[in-house]
Amino acid sequence: MQYLTKKNQTWDYIAFVTIGDEMAMDAVILQNDYYYSDVLTFEDGDVVNIPDVVFQEVAVIPSPWG
């Protein structure tokens, strides 16, 4: 999927509106590494590729010592 940005949107905002979780920002950045080194906020009309993100539940296993 591709997302067309609006002025001053950020990586975490784009992750939130497209994937539903701002913590998926890293996955969006990895999909668009050509922007990452130069962009903190986007301009109108930049095209950002949105990855298919699969979230996994993580089991928390308590340590044997307490």
PDB file of N, CA, C, O and CB in Angstrom:
ATOM      1  N   MET A   1       0.842  -1.167   0.000  1.00  0.00           N
ATOM      2  CA  MET A   1       0.000   0.000   0.000  1.00  0.00           C
ATOM      3  C   MET A   1       0.893   1.237   0.000  1.00  0.00           C
ATOM      4  O   MET A   1       2.002   1.213   0.534  1.00  0.00           O
ATOM      5  CB  MET A   1      -0.961  -0.006   1.214  1.00  0.00           C
ATOM      6  N   GLN A   2       0.408   2.298  -0.593  1.00  0.00           N
ATOM      7  CA  GLN A   2       1.128   3.559  -0.582  1.00  0.00           C
ATOM      8  C   GLN A   2       0.270   4.623   0.090  1.00  0.00           C
ATOM      9  O   GLN A   2      -0.958   4.596   0.008  1.00  0.00           O
ATOM     10  CB  GLN A   2       1.513   3.987  -2.017  1.00  0.00           C
ATOM     11  N   TYR A   3       0.933   5.552   0.750  1.00  0.00           N
ATOM     12  CA  TYR A   3       0.261   6.630   1.463  1.00  0.00           C
ATOM     13  C   TYR A   3       0.788   7.955   0.931  1.00  0.00           C
ATOM     14  O   TYR A   3       1.997   8.124   0.778  1.00  0.00           O
ATOM     15  CB  TYR A   3       0.480   6.515   3.005  1.00  0.00           C
ATOM     16  N   LEU A   4      -0.097   8.886   0.651  1.00  0.00           N
ATOM     17  CA  LEU A   4       0.260  10.210   0.171  1.00  0.00           C
ATOM     18  C   LEU A   4       0.232  11.166   1.362  1.00  0.00           C
ATOM     19  O   LEU A   4      -0.806  11.350   1.997  1.00  0.00           O
ATOM     20  CB  LEU A   4      -0.710  10.685  -0.966  1.00  0.00           C
ATOM     21  N   THR A   5       1.373  11.767   1.655  1.00  0.00           N
ATOM     22  CA  THR A   5       1.503  12.584   2.860  1.00  0.00           C
ATOM     23  C   THR A   5       0.915  13.976   2.688  1.00  0.00           C
ATOM     24  O   THR A   5       0.681  14.456   1.579  1.00  0.00           O
ATOM     25  CB  THR A   5       2.955  12.696   3.252  1.00  0.00           C
ATOM     26  N   LYS A   6       0.688  14.601   3.837  1.00  0.00           N
ATOM     27  CA  LYS A   6       0.331  16.005   3.911  1.00  0.00           C
ATOM     28  C   LYS A   6       1.445  16.721   4.676  1.00  0.00           C
ATOM     29  O   LYS A   6       2.175  16.094   5.443  1.00  0.00           O
ATOM     30  CB  LYS A   6      -1.069  16.209   4.599  1.00  0.00           C
ATOM     31  N   LYS A   7       1.571  18.002   4.471  1.00  0.00           N
ATOM     32  CA  LYS A   7       2.650  18.788   5.065  1.00  0.00           C
ATOM     33  C   LYS A   7       2.714  18.601   6.582  1.00  0.00           C
ATOM     34  O   LYS A   7       1.696  18.625   7.275  1.00  0.00           O
ATOM     35  CB  LYS A   7       2.470  20.268   4.729  1.00  0.00           C
ATOM     36  N   ASN A   8       3.925  18.416   7.069  1.00  0.00           N
ATOM     37  CA  ASN A   8       4.272  18.294   8.490  1.00  0.00           C
ATOM     38  C   ASN A   8       3.877  16.978   9.144  1.00  0.00           C
ATOM     39  O   ASN A   8       3.976  16.867  10.366  1.00  0.00           O
ATOM     40  CB  ASN A   8       3.638  19.396   9.237  1.00  0.00           C
ATOM     41  N   GLN A   9       3.436  15.976   8.391  1.00  0.00           N
ATOM     42  CA  GLN A   9       3.181  14.669   8.990  1.00  0.00           C
ATOM     43  C   GLN A   9       4.521  14.009   9.321  1.00  0.00           C
ATOM     44  O   GLN A   9       5.529  14.255   8.659  1.00  0.00           O
ATOM     45  CB  GLN A   9       2.334  13.767   8.033  1.00  0.00           C
ATOM     46  N   THR A  10       4.512  13.178  10.343  1.00  0.00           N
ATOM     47  CA  THR A  10       5.723  12.515  10.813  1.00  0.00           C
ATOM     48  C   THR A  10       5.611  11.006  10.624  1.00  0.00           C
ATOM     49  O   THR A  10       4.537  10.481  10.332  1.00  0.00           O
ATOM     50  CB  THR A  10       5.986  12.852  12.291  1.00  0.00           C
ATOM     51  N   TRP A  11       6.746  10.315  10.797  1.00  0.00           N
ATOM     52  CA  TRP A  11       6.774   8.856  10.644  1.00  0.00           C
ATOM     53  C   TRP A  11       5.775   8.171  11.573  1.00  0.00           C
ATOM     54  O   TRP A  11       5.028   7.293  11.141  1.00  0.00           O
ATOM     55  CB  TRP A  11       8.181   8.324  10.915  1.00  0.00           C
ATOM     56  N   ASP A  12       5.757   8.564  12.835  1.00  0.00           N
ATOM     57  CA  ASP A  12       4.864   7.893  13.783  1.00  0.00           C
ATOM     58  C   ASP A  12       3.399   8.183  13.482  1.00  0.00           C
ATOM     59  O   ASP A  12       2.546   7.317  13.679  1.00  0.00           O
ATOM     60  CB  ASP A  12       5.192   8.321  15.209  1.00  0.00           C
ATOM     61  N   TYR A  13       3.095   9.383  13.008  1.00  0.00           N
ATOM     62  CA  TYR A  13       1.717   9.695  12.637  1.00  0.00           C
ATOM     63  C   TYR A  13       1.271   8.828  11.459  1.00  0.00           C
ATOM     64  O   TYR A  13       0.168   8.281  11.463  1.00  0.00           O
ATOM     65  CB  TYR A  13       1.577  11.191  12.286  1.00  0.00           C
ATOM     66  N   ILE A  14       2.134   8.711  10.456  1.00  0.00           N
ATOM     67  CA  ILE A  14       1.806   7.894   9.279  1.00  0.00           C
ATOM     68  C   ILE A  14       1.591   6.436   9.683  1.00  0.00           C
ATOM     69  O   ILE A  14       0.660   5.792   9.200  1.00  0.00           O
ATOM     70  CB  ILE A  14       2.927   7.993   8.215  1.00  0.00           C
ATOM     71  N   ALA A  15       2.446   5.908  10.567  1.00  0.00           N
ATOM     72  CA  ALA A  15       2.274   4.535  11.053  1.00  0.00           C
ATOM     73  C   ALA A  15       0.947   4.388  11.786  1.00  0.00           C
ATOM     74  O   ALA A  15       0.266   3.374  11.634  1.00  0.00           O
ATOM     75  CB  ALA A  15       3.439   4.138  11.979  1.00  0.00           C
ATOM     76  N   PHE A  16       0.574   5.386  12.578  1.00  0.00           N
ATOM     77  CA  PHE A  16      -0.672   5.313  13.334  1.00  0.00           C
ATOM     78  C   PHE A  16      -1.895   5.322  12.414  1.00  0.00           C
ATOM     79  O   PHE A  16      -2.805   4.513  12.597  1.00  0.00           O
ATOM     80  CB  PHE A  16      -0.753   6.472  14.320  1.00  0.00           C
ATOM     81  N   VAL A  17      -1.931   6.218  11.436  1.00  0.00           N
ATOM     82  CA  VAL A  17      -3.128   6.310  10.593  1.00  0.00           C
ATOM     83  C   VAL A  17      -3.233   5.183   9.572  1.00  0.00           C
ATOM     84  O   VAL A  17      -4.331   4.878   9.107  1.00  0.00           O
ATOM     85  CB  VAL A  17      -3.143   7.632   9.873  1.00  0.00           C
ATOM     86  N   THR A  18      -2.122   4.564   9.219  1.00  0.00           N
ATOM     87  CA  THR A  18      -2.174   3.499   8.212  1.00  0.00           C
ATOM     88  C   THR A  18      -2.206   2.104   8.821  1.00  0.00           C
ATOM     89  O   THR A  18      -2.898   1.221   8.315  1.00  0.00           O
ATOM     90  CB  THR A  18      -0.990   3.611   7.287  1.00  0.00           C
ATOM     91  N   ILE A  19      -1.468   1.903   9.894  1.00  0.00           N
ATOM     92  CA  ILE A  19      -1.359   0.572  10.505  1.00  0.00           C
ATOM     93  C   ILE A  19      -2.151   0.490  11.805  1.00  0.00           C
ATOM     94  O   ILE A  19      -2.588  -0.588  12.207  1.00  0.00           O
ATOM     95  CB  ILE A  19       0.110   0.225  10.768  1.00  0.00           C
ATOM     96  N   GLY A  20      -2.332   1.633  12.455  1.00  0.00           N
ATOM     97  CA  GLY A  20      -3.078   1.656  13.698  1.00  0.00           C
ATOM     98  C   GLY A  20      -2.211   1.647  14.935  1.00  0.00           C
ATOM     99  O   GLY A  20      -2.717   1.540  16.051  1.00  0.00           O
ATOM    100  N   ASP A  21      -0.904   1.758  14.747  1.00  0.00           N
ATOM    101  CA  ASP A  21       0.011   1.724  15.884  1.00  0.00           C
ATOM    102  C   ASP A  21       1.244   2.553  15.552  1.00  0.00           C
ATOM    103  O   ASP A  21       1.983   2.226  14.624  1.00  0.00           O
ATOM    104  CB  ASP A  21       0.408   0.262  16.242  1.00  0.00           C
ATOM    105  N   GLU A  22       1.466   3.619  16.303  1.00  0.00           N
ATOM    106  CA  GLU A  22       2.630   4.460  16.043  1.00  0.00           C
ATOM    107  C   GLU A  22       3.945   3.737  16.286  1.00  0.00           C
ATOM    108  O   GLU A  22       4.987   4.142  15.771  1.00  0.00           O
ATOM    109  CB  GLU A  22       2.570   5.693  16.898  1.00  0.00           C
ATOM    110  N   MET A  23       3.896   2.661  17.075  1.00  0.00           N
ATOM    111  CA  MET A  23       5.112   1.887  17.334  1.00  0.00           C
ATOM    112  C   MET A  23       5.560   1.102  16.094  1.00  0.00           C
ATOM    113  O   MET A  23       6.668   0.565  16.080  1.00  0.00           O
ATOM    114  CB  MET A  23       4.883   0.925  18.506  1.00  0.00           C
ATOM    115  N   ALA A  24       4.735   1.028  15.075  1.00  0.00           N
ATOM    116  CA  ALA A  24       5.104   0.375  13.816  1.00  0.00           C
ATOM    117  C   ALA A  24       5.910   1.305  12.922  1.00  0.00           C
ATOM    118  O   ALA A  24       6.192   0.978  11.769  1.00  0.00           O
ATOM    119  CB  ALA A  24       3.855  -0.099  13.076  1.00  0.00           C
ATOM    120  N   MET A  25       6.277   2.451  13.451  1.00  0.00           N
ATOM    121  CA  MET A  25       7.050   3.438  12.713  1.00  0.00           C
ATOM    122  C   MET A  25       8.333   2.838  12.133  1.00  0.00           C
ATOM    123  O   MET A  25       8.699   3.150  11.000  1.00  0.00           O
ATOM    124  CB  MET A  25       7.387   4.613  13.614  1.00  0.00           C
ATOM    125  N   ASP A  26       9.009   1.992  12.885  1.00  0.00           N
ATOM    126  CA  ASP A  26      10.260   1.387  12.397  1.00  0.00           C
ATOM    127  C   ASP A  26      10.036   0.571  11.137  1.00  0.00           C
ATOM    128  O   ASP A  26      10.861   0.600  10.223  1.00  0.00           O
ATOM    129  CB  ASP A  26      10.879   0.503  13.476  1.00  0.00           C
ATOM    130  N   ALA A  27       8.931  -0.153  11.079  1.00  0.00           N
ATOM    131  CA  ALA A  27       8.634  -0.955   9.887  1.00  0.00           C
ATOM    132  C   ALA A  27       8.372  -0.057   8.679  1.00  0.00           C
ATOM    133  O   ALA A  27       8.762  -0.386   7.559  1.00  0.00           O
ATOM    134  CB  ALA A  27       7.418  -1.868  10.142  1.00  0.00           C
ATOM    135  N   VAL A  28       7.712   1.073   8.910  1.00  0.00           N
ATOM    136  CA  VAL A  28       7.456   2.018   7.817  1.00  0.00           C
ATOM    137  C   VAL A  28       8.768   2.644   7.351  1.00  0.00           C
ATOM    138  O   VAL A  28       8.996   2.782   6.150  1.00  0.00           O
ATOM    139  CB  VAL A  28       6.459   3.122   8.263  1.00  0.00           C
ATOM    140  N   ILE A  29       9.621   3.019   8.284  1.00  0.00           N
ATOM    141  CA  ILE A  29      10.918   3.608   7.938  1.00  0.00           C
ATOM    142  C   ILE A  29      11.757   2.619   7.134  1.00  0.00           C
ATOM    143  O   ILE A  29      12.364   2.998   6.131  1.00  0.00           O
ATOM    144  CB  ILE A  29      11.676   4.037   9.213  1.00  0.00           C
ATOM    145  N   LEU A  30      11.799   1.367   7.556  1.00  0.00           N
ATOM    146  CA  LEU A  30      12.588   0.367   6.832  1.00  0.00           C
ATOM    147  C   LEU A  30      12.094   0.187   5.400  1.00  0.00           C
ATOM    148  O   LEU A  30      12.885  -0.097   4.500  1.00  0.00           O
ATOM    149  CB  LEU A  30      12.545  -0.971   7.565  1.00  0.00           C
ATOM    150  N   GLN A  31      10.812   0.348   5.190  1.00  0.00           N
ATOM    151  CA  GLN A  31      10.231   0.211   3.857  1.00  0.00           C
ATOM    152  C   GLN A  31      10.559   1.422   2.978  1.00  0.00           C
ATOM    153  O   GLN A  31      10.405   1.358   1.758  1.00  0.00           O
ATOM    154  CB  GLN A  31       8.713   0.030   3.959  1.00  0.00           C
ATOM    155  N   ASN A  32      11.005   2.515   3.584  1.00  0.00           N
ATOM    156  CA  ASN A  32      11.236   3.776   2.878  1.00  0.00           C
ATOM    157  C   ASN A  32      12.589   4.372   3.234  1.00  0.00           C
ATOM    158  O   ASN A  32      12.680   5.563   3.531  1.00  0.00           O
ATOM    159  CB  ASN A  32      10.129   4.775   3.199  1.00  0.00           C
ATOM    160  N   ASP A  33      13.631   3.570   3.208  1.00  0.00           N
ATOM    161  CA  ASP A  33      14.937   4.033   3.662  1.00  0.00           C
ATOM    162  C   ASP A  33      15.498   5.199   2.849  1.00  0.00           C
ATOM    163  O   ASP A  33      16.392   5.898   3.326  1.00  0.00           O
ATOM    164  CB  ASP A  33      15.904   2.898   3.625  1.00  0.00           C
ATOM    165  N   TYR A  34      15.001   5.424   1.645  1.00  0.00           N
ATOM    166  CA  TYR A  34      15.471   6.552   0.839  1.00  0.00           C
ATOM    167  C   TYR A  34      15.030   7.892   1.422  1.00  0.00           C
ATOM    168  O   TYR A  34      15.634   8.914   1.095  1.00  0.00           O
ATOM    169  CB  TYR A  34      14.964   6.422  -0.591  1.00  0.00           C
ATOM    170  N   TYR A  35      14.007   7.932   2.270  1.00  0.00           N
ATOM    171  CA  TYR A  35      13.604   9.161   2.944  1.00  0.00           C
ATOM    172  C   TYR A  35      14.282   9.322   4.299  1.00  0.00           C
ATOM    173  O   TYR A  35      14.530  10.443   4.741  1.00  0.00           O
ATOM    174  CB  TYR A  35      12.099   9.188   3.118  1.00  0.00           C
ATOM    175  N   TYR A  36      14.576   8.236   4.941  1.00  0.00           N
ATOM    176  CA  TYR A  36      14.864   8.258   6.377  1.00  0.00           C
ATOM    177  C   TYR A  36      15.984   9.202   6.791  1.00  0.00           C
ATOM    178  O   TYR A  36      15.844   9.899   7.796  1.00  0.00           O
ATOM    179  CB  TYR A  36      15.206   6.891   6.824  1.00  0.00           C
ATOM    180  N   SER A  37      17.074   9.250   6.064  1.00  0.00           N
ATOM    181  CA  SER A  37      18.203  10.054   6.515  1.00  0.00           C
ATOM    182  C   SER A  37      17.934  11.551   6.418  1.00  0.00           C
ATOM    183  O   SER A  37      18.625  12.339   7.065  1.00  0.00           O
ATOM    184  CB  SER A  37      19.428   9.708   5.712  1.00  0.00           C
ATOM    185  N   ASP A  38      16.943  11.963   5.622  1.00  0.00           N
ATOM    186  CA  ASP A  38      16.714  13.386   5.392  1.00  0.00           C
ATOM    187  C   ASP A  38      15.388  13.920   5.927  1.00  0.00           C
ATOM    188  O   ASP A  38      15.225  15.137   6.014  1.00  0.00           O
ATOM    189  CB  ASP A  38      16.785  13.657   3.943  1.00  0.00           C
ATOM    190  N   VAL A  39      14.448  13.075   6.284  1.00  0.00           N
ATOM    191  CA  VAL A  39      13.091  13.547   6.538  1.00  0.00           C
ATOM    192  C   VAL A  39      12.684  13.349   8.000  1.00  0.00           C
ATOM    193  O   VAL A  39      12.693  12.233   8.518  1.00  0.00           O
ATOM    194  CB  VAL A  39      12.109  12.825   5.624  1.00  0.00           C
ATOM    195  N   LEU A  40      12.325  14.467   8.654  1.00  0.00           N
ATOM    196  CA  LEU A  40      11.684  14.399   9.972  1.00  0.00           C
ATOM    197  C   LEU A  40      10.192  14.647   9.824  1.00  0.00           C
ATOM    198  O   LEU A  40       9.376  13.974  10.455  1.00  0.00           O
ATOM    199  CB  LEU A  40      12.311  15.426  10.952  1.00  0.00           C
ATOM    200  N   THR A  41       9.840  15.616   8.986  1.00  0.00           N
ATOM    201  CA  THR A  41       8.446  15.869   8.643  1.00  0.00           C
ATOM    202  C   THR A  41       8.344  15.898   7.124  1.00  0.00           C
ATOM    203  O   THR A  41       9.275  16.309   6.431  1.00  0.00           O
ATOM    204  CB  THR A  41       7.927  17.209   9.277  1.00  0.00           C
ATOM    205  N   PHE A  42       7.208  15.459   6.627  1.00  0.00           N
ATOM    206  CA  PHE A  42       7.010  15.344   5.188  1.00  0.00           C
ATOM    207  C   PHE A  42       6.374  16.598   4.598  1.00  0.00           C
ATOM    208  O   PHE A  42       5.804  17.422   5.313  1.00  0.00           O
ATOM    209  CB  PHE A  42       6.150  14.135   4.878  1.00  0.00           C
ATOM    210  N   GLU A  43       6.484  16.721   3.300  1.00  0.00           N
ATOM    211  CA  GLU A  43       5.817  17.761   2.535  1.00  0.00           C
ATOM    212  C   GLU A  43       4.525  17.191   1.954  1.00  0.00           C
ATOM    213  O   GLU A  43       4.286  15.987   2.037  1.00  0.00           O
ATOM    214  CB  GLU A  43       6.743  18.309   1.409  1.00  0.00           C
ATOM    215  N   ASP A  44       3.691  18.052   1.367  1.00  0.00           N
ATOM    216  CA  ASP A  44       2.494  17.583   0.666  1.00  0.00           C
ATOM    217  C   ASP A  44       2.889  16.710  -0.515  1.00  0.00           C
ATOM    218  O   ASP A  44       3.760  17.077  -1.303  1.00  0.00           O
ATOM    219  CB  ASP A  44       1.633  18.774   0.189  1.00  0.00           C
ATOM    220  N   GLY A  45       2.248  15.557  -0.634  1.00  0.00           N
ATOM    221  CA  GLY A  45       2.386  14.739  -1.825  1.00  0.00           C
ATOM    222  C   GLY A  45       3.546  13.768  -1.863  1.00  0.00           C
ATOM    223  O   GLY A  45       3.780  13.151  -2.902  1.00  0.00           O
ATOM    224  N   ASP A  46       4.290  13.604  -0.768  1.00  0.00           N
ATOM    225  CA  ASP A  46       5.322  12.575  -0.751  1.00  0.00           C
ATOM    226  C   ASP A  46       4.639  11.208  -0.703  1.00  0.00           C
ATOM    227  O   ASP A  46       3.622  11.045  -0.029  1.00  0.00           O
ATOM    228  CB  ASP A  46       6.292  12.766   0.463  1.00  0.00           C
ATOM    229  N   VAL A  47       5.188  10.240  -1.407  1.00  0.00           N
ATOM    230  CA  VAL A  47       4.628   8.893  -1.433  1.00  0.00           C
ATOM    231  C   VAL A  47       5.426   8.018  -0.480  1.00  0.00           C
ATOM    232  O   VAL A  47       6.641   7.876  -0.620  1.00  0.00           O
ATOM    233  CB  VAL A  47       4.641   8.303  -2.876  1.00  0.00           C
ATOM    234  N   VAL A  48       4.732   7.431   0.494  1.00  0.00           N
ATOM    235  CA  VAL A  48       5.364   6.561   1.481  1.00  0.00           C
ATOM    236  C   VAL A  48       4.787   5.162   1.305  1.00  0.00           C
ATOM    237  O   VAL A  48       3.569   4.985   1.293  1.00  0.00           O
ATOM    238  CB  VAL A  48       5.141   7.090   2.943  1.00  0.00           C
ATOM    239  N   ASN A  49       5.662   4.172   1.170  1.00  0.00           N
ATOM    240  CA  ASN A  49       5.228   2.781   1.068  1.00  0.00           C
ATOM    241  C   ASN A  49       4.944   2.248   2.465  1.00  0.00           C
ATOM    242  O   ASN A  49       5.744   2.416   3.385  1.00  0.00           O
ATOM    243  CB  ASN A  49       6.299   1.909   0.351  1.00  0.00           C
ATOM    244  N   ILE A  50       3.791   1.602   2.605  1.00  0.00           N
ATOM    245  CA  ILE A  50       3.373   1.050   3.896  1.00  0.00           C
ATOM    246  C   ILE A  50       3.495  -0.468   3.825  1.00  0.00           C
ATOM    247  O   ILE A  50       2.865  -1.099   2.976  1.00  0.00           O
ATOM    248  CB  ILE A  50       1.905   1.482   4.259  1.00  0.00           C
ATOM    249  N   PRO A  51       4.305  -1.067   4.716  1.00  0.00           N
ATOM    250  CA  PRO A  51       4.477  -2.517   4.679  1.00  0.00           C
ATOM    251  C   PRO A  51       3.281  -3.259   5.255  1.00  0.00           C
ATOM    252  O   PRO A  51       2.482  -2.697   6.004  1.00  0.00           O
ATOM    253  CB  PRO A  51       5.725  -2.908   5.433  1.00  0.00           C
ATOM    254  N   ASP A  52       3.175  -4.513   4.895  1.00  0.00           N
ATOM    255  CA  ASP A  52       2.220  -5.395   5.552  1.00  0.00           C
ATOM    256  C   ASP A  52       2.856  -5.806   6.866  1.00  0.00           C
ATOM    257  O   ASP A  52       3.846  -6.539   6.878  1.00  0.00           O
ATOM    258  CB  ASP A  52       1.853  -6.648   4.660  1.00  0.00           C
ATOM    259  N   VAL A  53       2.302  -5.346   7.957  1.00  0.00           N
ATOM    260  CA  VAL A  53       2.890  -5.596   9.273  1.00  0.00           C
ATOM    261  C   VAL A  53       2.077  -6.657   9.989  1.00  0.00           C
ATOM    262  O   VAL A  53       0.851  -6.579  10.059  1.00  0.00           O
ATOM    263  CB  VAL A  53       2.955  -4.297  10.115  1.00  0.00           C
ATOM    264  N   VAL A  54       2.775  -7.647  10.520  1.00  0.00           N
ATOM    265  CA  VAL A  54       2.131  -8.699  11.290  1.00  0.00           C
ATOM    266  C   VAL A  54       2.611  -8.569  12.727  1.00  0.00           C
ATOM    267  O   VAL A  54       3.805  -8.671  13.010  1.00  0.00           O
ATOM    268  CB  VAL A  54       2.446 -10.121  10.706  1.00  0.00           C
ATOM    269  N   PHE A  55       1.666  -8.342  13.624  1.00  0.00           N
ATOM    270  CA  PHE A  55       2.007  -8.234  15.038  1.00  0.00           C
ATOM    271  C   PHE A  55       1.882  -9.595  15.686  1.00  0.00           C
ATOM    272  O   PHE A  55       0.948 -10.348  15.409  1.00  0.00           O
ATOM    273  CB  PHE A  55       1.105  -7.204  15.753  1.00  0.00           C
ATOM    274  N   GLN A  56       2.828  -9.901  16.546  1.00  0.00           N
ATOM    275  CA  GLN A  56       2.806 -11.173  17.261  1.00  0.00           C
ATOM    276  C   GLN A  56       2.685 -10.904  18.747  1.00  0.00           C
ATOM    277  O   GLN A  56       3.264  -9.953  19.273  1.00  0.00           O
ATOM    278  CB  GLN A  56       4.072 -12.011  16.957  1.00  0.00           C
ATOM    279  N   GLU A  57       1.927 -11.754  19.413  1.00  0.00           N
ATOM    280  CA  GLU A  57       1.865 -11.662  20.861  1.00  0.00           C
ATOM    281  C   GLU A  57       3.135 -12.280  21.431  1.00  0.00           C
ATOM    282  O   GLU A  57       3.631 -13.291  20.933  1.00  0.00           O
ATOM    283  CB  GLU A  57       0.592 -12.367  21.422  1.00  0.00           C
ATOM    284  N   VAL A  58       3.643 -11.663  22.466  1.00  0.00           N
ATOM    285  CA  VAL A  58       4.859 -12.154  23.098  1.00  0.00           C
ATOM    286  C   VAL A  58       4.490 -12.676  24.477  1.00  0.00           C
ATOM    287  O   VAL A  58       3.882 -11.970  25.281  1.00  0.00           O
ATOM    288  CB  VAL A  58       5.952 -11.036  23.187  1.00  0.00           C
ATOM    289  N   ALA A  59       4.864 -13.916  24.739  1.00  0.00           N
ATOM    290  CA  ALA A  59       4.594 -14.510  26.046  1.00  0.00           C
ATOM    291  C   ALA A  59       5.644 -14.027  27.036  1.00  0.00           C
ATOM    292  O   ALA A  59       6.837 -14.002  26.736  1.00  0.00           O
ATOM    293  CB  ALA A  59       4.585 -16.063  25.965  1.00  0.00           C
ATOM    294  N   VAL A  60       5.187 -13.649  28.202  1.00  0.00           N
ATOM    295  CA  VAL A  60       6.111 -13.237  29.261  1.00  0.00           C
ATOM    296  C   VAL A  60       6.257 -14.415  30.211  1.00  0.00           C
ATOM    297  O   VAL A  60       5.301 -14.847  30.855  1.00  0.00           O
ATOM    298  CB  VAL A  60       5.602 -11.945  30.018  1.00  0.00           C
ATOM    299  N   ILE A  61       7.464 -14.911  30.278  1.00  0.00           N
ATOM    300  CA  ILE A  61       7.745 -16.068  31.125  1.00  0.00           C
ATOM    301  C   ILE A  61       8.531 -15.571  32.343  1.00  0.00           C
ATOM    302  O   ILE A  61       9.631 -15.036  32.196  1.00  0.00           O
ATOM    303  CB  ILE A  61       8.547 -17.182  30.337  1.00  0.00           C
ATOM    304  N   PRO A  62       7.973 -15.744  33.532  1.00  0.00           N
ATOM    305  CA  PRO A  62       8.677 -15.263  34.722  1.00  0.00           C
ATOM    306  C   PRO A  62       9.962 -16.052  34.951  1.00  0.00           C
ATOM    307  O   PRO A  62      10.052 -17.237  34.630  1.00  0.00           O
ATOM    308  CB  PRO A  62       7.771 -15.360  35.958  1.00  0.00           C
ATOM    309  N   SER A  63      10.944 -15.372  35.509  1.00  0.00           N
ATOM    310  CA  SER A  63      12.214 -16.033  35.797  1.00  0.00           C
ATOM    311  C   SER A  63      12.032 -17.022  36.959  1.00  0.00           C
ATOM    312  O   SER A  63      11.168 -16.826  37.813  1.00  0.00           O
ATOM    313  CB  SER A  63      13.315 -14.983  36.134  1.00  0.00           C
ATOM    314  N   PRO A  64      12.834 -18.064  36.988  1.00  0.00           N
ATOM    315  CA  PRO A  64      12.687 -19.074  38.054  1.00  0.00           C
ATOM    316  C   PRO A  64      13.092 -18.540  39.437  1.00  0.00           C
ATOM    317  O   PRO A  64      12.722 -19.139  40.447  1.00  0.00           O
ATOM    318  CB  PRO A  64      13.531 -20.307  37.720  1.00  0.00           C
ATOM    319  N   TRP A  65      13.823 -17.458  39.507  1.00  0.00           N
ATOM    320  CA  TRP A  65      14.267 -16.937  40.794  1.00  0.00           C
ATOM    321  C   TRP A  65      13.361 -15.843  41.343  1.00  0.00           C
ATOM    322  O   TRP A  65      13.681 -15.214  42.352  1.00  0.00           O
ATOM    323  CB  TRP A  65      15.661 -16.411  40.670  1.00  0.00           C
ATOM    324  N   GLY A  66      12.254 -15.622  40.693  1.00  0.00           N
ATOM    325  CA  GLY A  66      11.281 -14.762  41.323  1.00  0.00           C
ATOM    326  C   GLY A  66      10.888 -13.615  40.544  1.00  0.00           C
ATOM    327  O   GLY A  66      10.064 -12.818  40.991  1.00  0.00           O
TER     328      GLY A  66
END
